[in-house]
Amino acid sequence: MDGGAKQDEMANRLKREVKKSRRDRDLGHRHAIVEPTTDGNQKRFEQFAISETQRDSNDSQEPRSETANTPLQREHDCKLASKHFSGNMNFARSDTILLTFHLEYILPFLFPFYNPSMLEGGRSWILEMMISSPVVRQATLCQSSYFFSLARGVPSDDLTWETVLAQTRDAFSMLRQSLQFIHGSSITEHLHGAVRILSSIMQIQRFEVAVLSFENCQPHLNAALALFRQLLDSCETVEPTGNRSKFSSVISLLGPATRLLPSQSVYVPSAEQAAFRFSSALLLYDDIIASTVSQQQPKLYEYHQCLLNSSDGTEPIINFETVMGCQNWVLLHISETATLDMWKQGCQSAGNLSMLDLVHRATPIKDSLERQLTQLEEDMVDPDSRQPSSLLERFTTGDSHPKTSSAQTALVTQIWAHATLLYLSVVVTGWQPASIDARYHVDKIIELLTFRISPPALLRAIVWPFCVAGCLAEPVRIPHFRAIADALQPSSIFGTVRKALEIMEDVWRNQDAADNLSRDLATCFRNQGDLVLLV
């Protein structure tokens, strides 16, 4: 991986091999997780069965008790999956090395802000999922093989890439079999397996984005969205409940939590409970970013207030800050802006757009963003002034266990907020890079990325705002964005940053085009063809 012509040639060869392999093995869009169909009031995944969680006939005769049978069902499911796919749960030593590599290096790289407290189990759920679930393990091995080949620091040979491709094909095959849905079955009988499948879809989604393969982003996102809805809808009680209660019901059914210290009644969430929270955060995040490309309201918009809002003073059920480093309120405002953009596009198509009405709808979004951004800047804490709050935290504050500080998440949130204000301004007033407001927000993002964010590799988690600011940069500021991206080497492990720079370069080349005034951010992203998820 030399960062030059040979690397590009290898990347092109990989893409050709992937496409050929997909054709040869009936993959391509057919390997993508299919979208659900509606049959009466029940959604089904057509022609697919969740074989990872299929019970045998004897199991279906057992009495059902949430507290007693959930662990039994999970154990039975995992053994059945093992028998179906590989015959045993033994790891090859190479698998052990790759899975450890994933836990120690890949996960902190892809999700630098995800540091769950060890008092709540930490990342142990990921290890447990890799051990107990063949489909999760195979999805993980895809990522590990790819990044491990890059970490070797030598040009990758055909055998290395063939290994990566073979594991990718196996992951798709395993996921396809795991998604087969038995007609007449209720997803409540397959809850643990469905969550493991959702987790695997999100893993594969991240892997494909990492290797700059976006052709299956949309079908995989659609499948994950449908599975998420099925999981929540399956937990309807006799009395109608809100989406918050549905989510809590799923969490409850995925339990019980593990009792760690019997004498002290210390409990940690089950692996599936933690996986569902983590995967749901990724899915809601991806859905919001996708809406900025499609100019449509996020598909899970109806869940935002109950799952992401903390207006009542309680901790939100899903906290983006602990997973992606950005506070929820910014992503909620991006969602509102995408919804406003959809309304605007509809009015323009109907020929009845009122600019006065557009400004009226946008003003509350802008005022809220500016108010919370100002408050965040005033509340900034010196990263060196905060003392560890517990003995366990003191174990992890040394150089040997670097943690991303809360001060960095505040800075990251500021970058997202400035980019969201840029996004809102384009929706309301059009493409105006030379405007005073646009210059201000672009300059603030450059300043934060250049002088405040540390380490610079955290840009891996801030690609969408980086790209938004770069697209609206005036010529004199273009070198700053190139320098920020070029500083991250090797470029092969910062695939989405490279993709963002590619989108920016295309905008910069065409900044004097005749249609410049009608340009918007969605157009910039869509110029690449497939759904480009900068996540």
C-alpha positions as CSV (number, residue, x, y, z in Angstrom):
1,M,0.0,0.0,0.0
2,D,2.3,2.8,-1.3
3,G,-0.3,5.6,-1.4
4,G,0.3,6.0,-5.1
5,A,-0.2,4.3,-8.5
6,K,0.4,0.7,-7.2
7,Q,-2.1,1.2,-4.5
8,D,-4.7,2.6,-6.9
9,E,-4.1,-0.3,-9.2
10,M,-4.6,-2.8,-6.4
11,A,-7.7,-1.0,-5.2
12,N,-9.1,-1.2,-8.7
13,R,-8.2,-4.8,-9.0
14,L,-9.9,-5.5,-5.6
15,K,-13.1,-3.8,-6.9
16,R,-13.1,-5.8,-10.1
17,E,-12.5,-9.0,-8.0
18,V,-15.3,-8.2,-5.7
19,K,-17.7,-7.5,-8.6
20,K,-16.7,-10.7,-10.4
21,S,-17.0,-12.7,-7.2
22,R,-20.4,-11.2,-6.6
23,R,-21.5,-12.2,-10.1
24,D,-20.0,-15.7,-9.8
25,R,-21.6,-16.4,-6.5
26,D,-24.9,-14.6,-7.0
27,L,-23.9,-11.7,-4.8
28,G,-24.0,-8.1,-5.9
29,H,-27.3,-6.5,-4.9
30,R,-28.7,-10.0,-4.5
31,H,-26.3,-10.6,-1.7
32,A,-27.5,-7.4,0.0
33,I,-30.0,-7.9,2.7
34,V,-33.4,-7.8,1.1
35,E,-36.1,-5.3,2.0
36,P,-39.2,-6.5,3.8
37,T,-42.5,-7.0,2.2
38,T,-45.9,-6.5,3.9
39,D,-48.2,-9.4,4.3
40,G,-51.3,-8.3,6.1
41,N,-50.1,-6.7,9.3
42,Q,-46.9,-8.7,9.6
43,K,-43.6,-7.7,7.9
44,R,-41.5,-10.6,6.6
45,F,-38.1,-10.9,5.0
46,E,-39.1,-12.7,1.8
47,Q,-37.2,-16.0,1.1
48,F,-35.0,-15.6,4.2
49,A,-34.9,-17.4,7.5
50,I,-33.2,-16.5,10.7
51,S,-31.4,-19.8,11.0
52,E,-29.0,-18.5,13.6
53,T,-32.0,-18.4,16.0
54,Q,-34.2,-21.2,14.7
55,R,-35.5,-23.4,17.4
56,D,-36.0,-27.1,17.0
57,S,-39.4,-28.7,17.6
58,N,-38.6,-29.7,21.2
59,D,-37.6,-26.2,22.2
60,S,-40.9,-24.8,21.0
61,Q,-42.7,-27.1,23.5
62,E,-40.9,-25.7,26.5
63,P,-42.8,-23.3,28.9
64,R,-41.9,-19.7,28.2
65,S,-40.6,-17.5,31.0
66,E,-38.7,-14.3,30.3
67,T,-36.3,-14.6,33.1
68,A,-35.8,-18.4,33.0
69,N,-35.8,-19.1,29.2
70,T,-34.0,-16.2,27.7
71,P,-30.4,-17.4,28.6
72,L,-31.5,-21.0,27.5
73,Q,-32.8,-19.8,24.2
74,R,-29.6,-17.8,23.6
75,E,-27.4,-20.8,24.4
76,H,-29.5,-23.1,22.3
77,D,-29.5,-20.6,19.4
78,C,-25.7,-20.3,19.4
79,K,-25.1,-24.1,19.5
80,L,-27.6,-24.5,16.6
81,A,-25.9,-21.8,14.6
82,S,-22.5,-23.4,15.3
83,K,-23.7,-26.8,14.1
84,H,-25.3,-25.3,11.0
85,F,-22.3,-23.2,9.9
86,S,-19.1,-24.8,11.1
87,G,-19.7,-27.9,13.2
88,N,-18.0,-26.4,16.3
89,M,-17.1,-23.2,18.0
90,N,-13.3,-23.7,17.9
91,F,-11.2,-20.8,16.6
92,A,-8.2,-21.2,14.4
93,R,-5.2,-19.4,15.9
94,S,-5.3,-16.9,13.0
95,D,-8.9,-16.1,14.0
96,T,-7.9,-15.5,17.6
97,I,-5.2,-13.1,16.5
98,L,-7.5,-11.2,14.1
99,L,-10.3,-10.9,16.6
100,T,-7.9,-9.6,19.3
101,F,-6.6,-7.2,16.7
102,H,-10.1,-6.0,16.1
103,L,-10.7,-5.4,19.8
104,E,-7.4,-3.7,20.6
105,Y,-6.8,-1.7,17.5
106,I,-9.6,-1.5,14.9
107,L,-12.5,-0.7,17.3
108,P,-10.7,2.2,19.0
109,F,-9.7,3.5,15.6
110,L,-13.2,3.3,14.0
111,F,-14.9,4.5,17.2
112,P,-12.4,6.5,19.2
113,F,-15.2,7.9,21.5
114,Y,-16.7,4.6,22.4
115,N,-15.3,3.9,25.8
116,P,-18.1,2.3,27.9
117,S,-17.4,2.0,31.6
118,M,-15.8,-1.3,32.6
119,L,-18.2,-1.2,35.6
120,E,-21.0,-1.7,33.0
121,G,-19.0,-4.4,31.1
122,G,-17.0,-2.2,28.9
123,R,-16.4,-3.7,25.4
124,S,-16.7,-7.3,26.7
125,W,-20.0,-7.7,24.9
126,I,-18.2,-7.5,21.6
127,L,-15.8,-10.4,22.5
128,E,-18.8,-12.4,23.7
129,M,-20.7,-11.8,20.5
130,M,-17.6,-12.9,18.4
131,I,-17.3,-16.0,20.4
132,S,-21.0,-17.0,20.5
133,S,-22.2,-15.8,17.1
134,P,-20.7,-17.1,13.8
135,V,-22.3,-14.4,11.8
136,V,-20.9,-11.6,14.0
137,R,-17.5,-13.3,14.0
138,Q,-17.4,-13.6,10.2
139,A,-18.4,-10.0,9.8
140,T,-15.6,-9.0,12.2
141,L,-13.0,-11.1,10.4
142,C,-13.6,-9.2,7.2
143,Q,-12.6,-6.0,8.8
144,S,-9.7,-7.5,10.7
145,S,-8.2,-9.2,7.7
146,Y,-8.3,-6.0,5.7
147,F,-6.8,-3.7,8.3
148,F,-4.3,-6.3,9.4
149,S,-3.0,-6.5,5.8
150,L,-2.6,-2.7,5.8
151,A,-0.9,-2.8,9.2
152,R,1.8,-5.2,7.9
153,G,3.4,-2.2,6.0
154,V,4.3,-4.2,3.0
155,P,2.6,-4.5,-0.4
156,S,-0.3,-6.9,-0.2
157,D,-0.1,-9.9,-2.5
158,D,-2.9,-11.6,-4.3
159,L,-3.2,-14.3,-1.6
160,T,-3.9,-11.6,1.1
161,W,-6.6,-10.1,-1.0
162,E,-8.1,-13.4,-1.9
163,T,-8.3,-14.2,1.9
164,V,-10.2,-10.9,2.5
165,L,-12.5,-11.6,-0.4
166,A,-13.2,-15.1,0.7
167,Q,-14.1,-14.0,4.2
168,T,-16.3,-11.3,2.7
169,R,-18.1,-13.8,0.6
170,D,-18.5,-16.1,3.6
171,A,-19.9,-13.3,5.7
172,F,-22.5,-12.4,3.1
173,S,-23.4,-16.1,2.6
174,M,-23.7,-16.6,6.4
175,L,-25.7,-13.4,6.8
176,R,-28.0,-14.4,3.9
177,Q,-28.8,-17.7,5.5
178,S,-29.2,-16.2,8.9
179,L,-31.8,-13.8,7.6
180,Q,-34.1,-16.5,6.2
181,F,-37.4,-16.0,7.8
182,I,-39.8,-18.9,8.5
183,H,-43.3,-18.0,7.4
184,G,-45.6,-17.8,10.4
185,S,-42.8,-17.3,12.9
186,S,-42.7,-14.3,15.2
187,I,-39.5,-12.3,15.5
188,T,-40.0,-12.5,19.3
189,E,-38.9,-16.1,19.1
190,H,-35.7,-15.0,17.4
191,L,-35.0,-11.8,19.3
192,H,-31.4,-12.5,20.3
193,G,-30.5,-13.8,16.8
194,A,-32.1,-10.8,15.2
195,V,-30.0,-8.4,17.3
196,R,-26.9,-10.3,16.4
197,I,-27.9,-10.0,12.7
198,L,-28.5,-6.3,13.1
199,S,-25.1,-5.9,14.6
200,S,-23.5,-7.9,11.7
201,I,-25.2,-5.7,9.1
202,M,-23.8,-2.6,10.7
203,Q,-20.3,-4.2,10.9
204,I,-20.4,-5.1,7.2
205,Q,-21.7,-1.6,6.4
206,R,-18.7,-0.1,8.1
207,F,-16.3,-2.6,6.4
208,E,-17.7,-1.7,2.9
209,V,-17.4,2.0,3.6
210,A,-13.8,1.5,4.8
211,V,-12.8,-0.1,1.5
212,L,-14.7,2.7,-0.4
213,S,-17.4,0.3,-1.7
214,F,-20.7,2.2,-1.5
215,E,-22.9,0.3,-4.0
216,N,-24.6,-1.7,-1.3
217,C,-24.9,1.1,1.3
218,Q,-28.6,1.8,0.5
219,P,-29.9,-1.8,0.4
220,H,-28.0,-2.7,3.6
221,L,-29.2,0.5,5.3
222,N,-32.8,-0.3,4.2
223,A,-32.5,-3.9,5.6
224,A,-31.1,-2.6,9.0
225,L,-33.9,-0.1,9.2
226,A,-36.6,-2.7,8.5
227,L,-35.1,-5.1,11.1
228,F,-34.9,-2.4,13.7
229,R,-38.6,-1.5,13.1
230,Q,-39.5,-5.2,13.3
231,L,-37.7,-5.5,16.6
232,L,-39.6,-2.6,18.1
233,D,-42.9,-3.5,16.7
234,S,-42.7,-7.0,18.0
235,C,-42.8,-5.8,21.5
236,E,-46.2,-4.1,21.4
237,T,-48.0,-4.9,24.7
238,V,-51.8,-5.2,25.1
239,E,-52.0,-1.4,25.7
240,P,-50.5,0.9,23.1
241,T,-47.0,2.1,24.1
242,G,-44.7,4.8,22.8
243,N,-41.5,4.1,20.9
244,R,-39.4,4.7,24.1
245,S,-41.3,1.9,25.9
246,K,-40.9,-0.4,22.8
247,F,-37.2,0.1,22.9
248,S,-37.1,-0.5,26.6
249,S,-39.2,-3.7,26.1
250,V,-36.7,-5.0,23.6
251,I,-33.8,-4.3,26.0
252,S,-35.7,-6.1,28.8
253,L,-36.4,-9.2,26.6
254,L,-32.7,-9.3,25.7
255,G,-31.8,-9.7,29.3
256,P,-31.5,-10.5,32.1
257,A,-28.3,-8.6,32.9
258,T,-25.4,-10.7,34.1
259,R,-24.8,-10.8,37.8
260,L,-21.1,-10.2,38.2
261,L,-20.5,-10.1,41.9
262,P,-23.2,-12.2,43.7
263,S,-22.4,-10.9,47.1
264,Q,-22.8,-7.3,46.0
265,S,-25.6,-7.7,43.4
266,V,-23.5,-6.1,40.7
267,Y,-25.1,-6.5,37.3
268,V,-23.8,-5.7,33.8
269,P,-25.9,-5.7,30.6
270,S,-26.1,-8.8,28.5
271,A,-24.1,-8.9,25.3
272,E,-27.3,-8.5,23.2
273,Q,-28.5,-5.6,25.3
274,A,-25.2,-3.8,24.7
275,A,-25.2,-4.8,21.0
276,F,-28.7,-3.5,20.5
277,R,-27.9,-0.1,22.0
278,F,-24.6,0.3,20.1
279,S,-26.1,-0.9,16.7
280,S,-29.2,1.3,17.2
281,A,-26.9,4.3,17.7
282,L,-25.0,3.6,14.5
283,L,-28.3,3.0,12.6
284,L,-29.9,6.2,13.7
285,Y,-26.7,8.1,12.9
286,D,-26.4,6.6,9.4
287,D,-30.0,7.3,8.7
288,I,-29.6,11.0,9.6
289,I,-26.5,11.3,7.4
290,A,-28.2,9.5,4.5
291,S,-31.1,12.0,4.7
292,T,-28.7,14.8,3.9
293,V,-27.9,13.0,0.6
294,S,-31.5,11.9,-0.3
295,Q,-33.1,15.3,0.7
296,Q,-35.7,13.2,2.6
297,Q,-36.8,13.1,6.2
298,P,-34.8,10.4,8.1
299,K,-36.6,7.0,8.0
300,L,-36.5,6.8,11.8
301,Y,-37.5,10.4,12.3
302,E,-40.5,9.3,14.4
303,Y,-38.1,7.7,17.0
304,H,-35.9,10.8,17.4
305,Q,-37.7,12.6,20.2
306,C,-38.2,9.5,22.4
307,L,-34.8,8.0,21.8
308,L,-32.5,11.0,21.3
309,N,-34.1,13.8,23.2
310,S,-33.2,14.6,26.8
311,S,-35.5,17.6,27.2
312,D,-37.0,16.2,30.4
313,G,-33.7,16.2,32.1
314,T,-33.1,12.4,31.9
315,E,-30.3,10.7,30.0
316,P,-31.4,9.9,26.4
317,I,-31.8,6.3,25.7
318,I,-29.3,6.6,22.8
319,N,-26.3,8.9,23.3
320,F,-24.4,9.7,20.2
321,E,-21.7,11.4,22.2
322,T,-20.5,8.2,23.8
323,V,-20.4,6.4,20.4
324,M,-19.6,9.1,17.8
325,G,-18.3,11.9,19.9
326,C,-21.1,14.4,18.9
327,Q,-23.9,15.4,21.3
328,N,-27.5,14.5,20.3
329,W,-28.8,18.0,19.8
330,V,-26.6,18.6,16.7
331,L,-27.7,15.4,14.9
332,L,-31.4,16.2,15.8
333,H,-30.9,19.6,14.1
334,I,-29.4,18.0,11.0
335,S,-32.5,15.8,10.9
336,E,-34.7,18.9,11.1
337,T,-32.7,20.6,8.4
338,A,-33.1,17.5,6.1
339,T,-36.8,17.5,6.8
340,L,-36.9,21.2,5.9
341,D,-35.0,20.5,2.7
342,M,-37.5,17.9,1.7
343,W,-40.4,20.4,2.3
344,K,-38.5,22.9,0.2
345,Q,-38.0,20.5,-2.7
346,G,-41.7,19.5,-2.6
347,C,-42.7,23.2,-2.8
348,Q,-40.3,23.9,-5.6
349,S,-41.7,21.0,-7.6
350,A,-45.2,22.2,-7.0
351,G,-44.2,25.8,-7.9
352,N,-45.5,27.3,-4.7
353,L,-42.4,27.9,-2.6
354,S,-42.6,30.9,-0.3
355,M,-39.2,32.3,0.8
356,L,-41.0,33.9,3.8
357,D,-42.4,30.6,4.9
358,L,-39.0,28.9,4.3
359,V,-37.2,31.5,6.5
360,H,-39.9,31.2,9.1
361,R,-39.5,27.4,9.4
362,A,-35.6,27.7,9.4
363,T,-35.3,30.4,12.1
364,P,-36.1,28.2,15.1
365,I,-33.5,25.6,14.0
366,K,-30.9,28.3,13.5
367,D,-31.7,30.0,16.8
368,S,-31.5,26.8,18.7
369,L,-28.2,25.8,17.1
370,E,-26.6,29.1,17.8
371,R,-27.8,29.2,21.4
372,Q,-26.5,25.7,22.2
373,L,-23.3,26.3,20.4
374,T,-22.7,29.4,22.4
375,Q,-23.5,27.6,25.6
376,L,-21.1,24.8,24.7
377,E,-18.2,27.2,24.0
378,E,-18.8,28.9,27.4
379,D,-18.8,25.6,29.2
380,M,-15.6,24.3,27.7
381,V,-13.4,22.6,30.3
382,D,-9.6,22.4,30.3
383,P,-8.9,18.8,29.3
384,D,-6.1,18.6,32.0
385,S,-8.2,20.0,34.8
386,R,-10.7,17.2,35.2
387,Q,-9.7,14.6,37.8
388,P,-10.6,10.9,37.5
389,S,-14.0,10.4,39.1
390,S,-13.4,6.8,40.2
391,L,-10.6,4.4,41.1
392,L,-11.3,2.4,37.9
393,E,-10.9,5.6,35.8
394,R,-7.5,6.2,37.5
395,F,-6.3,2.8,36.1
396,T,-7.0,4.1,32.5
397,T,-5.7,7.7,32.5
398,G,-2.1,6.9,31.9
399,D,-0.3,7.0,28.6
400,S,-0.6,3.2,28.2
401,H,-4.4,3.5,28.1
402,P,-5.2,6.8,26.3
403,K,-8.8,7.9,26.5
404,T,-10.6,10.5,24.4
405,S,-11.4,13.3,26.8
406,S,-14.7,14.9,27.3
407,A,-13.1,18.2,26.2
408,Q,-12.5,16.6,22.8
409,T,-16.2,15.5,22.4
410,A,-17.1,19.1,23.1
411,L,-14.8,20.3,20.4
412,V,-16.1,17.7,18.0
413,T,-19.7,18.8,18.8
414,Q,-18.7,22.4,17.9
415,I,-17.4,21.3,14.5
416,W,-20.6,19.4,13.8
417,A,-22.7,22.5,14.9
418,H,-20.8,24.8,12.6
419,A,-21.2,22.4,9.7
420,T,-24.9,22.1,10.5
421,L,-25.3,25.9,10.3
422,L,-23.6,25.8,6.9
423,Y,-25.9,23.0,5.8
424,L,-29.0,25.0,7.0
425,S,-27.7,28.2,5.2
426,V,-27.5,26.3,1.9
427,V,-31.0,25.0,2.3
428,V,-32.4,28.4,3.0
429,T,-30.3,30.9,1.0
430,G,-28.6,28.7,-1.6
431,W,-24.9,28.2,-2.5
432,Q,-23.0,31.2,-1.2
433,P,-19.4,30.4,-0.2
434,A,-18.5,34.1,-0.2
435,S,-21.1,35.1,2.4
436,I,-19.9,36.4,5.8
437,D,-21.7,33.6,7.6
438,A,-20.3,30.8,5.4
439,R,-16.7,32.2,5.8
440,Y,-17.1,32.4,9.5
441,H,-18.2,28.8,10.0
442,V,-15.7,27.4,7.5
443,D,-12.9,29.3,9.3
444,K,-14.0,28.0,12.7
445,I,-14.0,24.4,11.4
446,I,-10.5,24.9,10.0
447,E,-9.3,26.4,13.3
448,L,-10.7,23.6,15.4
449,L,-9.4,20.8,13.1
450,T,-5.9,22.4,12.8
451,F,-5.2,23.6,16.4
452,R,-7.7,22.0,18.8
453,I,-8.6,18.4,17.8
454,S,-6.0,15.9,19.1
455,P,-5.0,13.5,17.8
456,P,-5.6,14.6,14.2
457,A,-6.8,11.0,13.4
458,L,-10.0,11.9,15.2
459,L,-11.0,13.4,11.8
460,R,-12.0,9.8,11.0
461,A,-15.1,10.4,13.1
462,I,-15.8,13.9,11.8
463,V,-15.8,13.3,8.0
464,W,-19.3,14.7,7.2
465,P,-18.8,18.1,8.7
466,F,-15.2,18.2,7.2
467,C,-16.7,17.6,3.8
468,V,-19.5,20.1,4.2
469,A,-17.0,22.8,5.2
470,G,-14.6,21.9,2.4
471,C,-17.3,22.0,-0.3
472,L,-18.2,25.6,0.8
473,A,-14.5,26.7,1.1
474,E,-13.4,29.7,-1.0
475,P,-10.2,29.2,-3.2
476,V,-7.9,30.8,-0.6
477,R,-9.0,28.2,2.0
478,I,-8.7,25.1,-0.2
479,P,-5.1,24.4,0.7
480,H,-6.1,24.1,4.4
481,F,-8.4,21.2,3.7
482,R,-5.9,19.4,1.4
483,A,-3.3,19.8,4.2
484,I,-5.6,18.4,6.9
485,A,-6.5,15.4,4.7
486,D,-2.9,14.8,3.5
487,A,-1.6,14.8,7.0
488,L,-3.5,11.5,7.7
489,Q,-1.2,8.7,6.4
490,P,-1.4,6.2,5.1
491,S,-4.4,7.3,3.2
492,S,-5.6,3.7,2.8
493,I,-6.8,3.5,6.4
494,F,-8.6,6.8,6.1
495,G,-10.9,5.8,3.2
496,T,-13.8,8.1,4.1
497,V,-11.5,11.1,4.5
498,R,-10.1,10.3,1.0
499,K,-13.6,10.1,-0.3
500,A,-14.6,13.4,1.2
501,L,-11.5,15.0,-0.4
502,E,-12.5,13.5,-3.7
503,I,-16.0,15.1,-3.4
504,M,-14.4,18.5,-2.5
505,E,-12.0,18.4,-5.4
506,D,-14.9,17.8,-7.7
507,V,-16.7,20.9,-6.3
508,W,-13.6,23.0,-6.5
509,R,-13.0,22.1,-10.1
510,N,-16.6,23.1,-11.0
511,Q,-16.9,26.2,-8.8
512,D,-17.4,28.5,-11.8
513,A,-20.0,26.2,-13.5
514,A,-23.2,27.7,-14.9
515,D,-25.3,25.8,-12.4
516,N,-23.3,26.9,-9.4
517,L,-26.1,29.0,-8.0
518,S,-28.5,26.0,-7.9
519,R,-25.9,23.7,-6.3
520,D,-26.6,22.1,-2.9
521,L,-24.8,19.7,-0.7
522,A,-27.0,16.7,-1.7
523,T,-25.9,17.3,-5.3
524,C,-22.3,17.3,-4.3
525,F,-22.7,13.9,-2.5
526,R,-24.8,12.4,-5.2
527,N,-22.3,13.2,-8.0
528,Q,-20.5,10.0,-6.9
529,G,-23.4,7.8,-8.0
530,D,-24.2,5.5,-5.1
531,L,-25.3,6.6,-1.6
532,V,-22.1,7.9,-0.1
533,L,-22.2,7.6,3.7
534,L,-19.4,9.6,5.2
535,V,-19.5,7.7,8.5
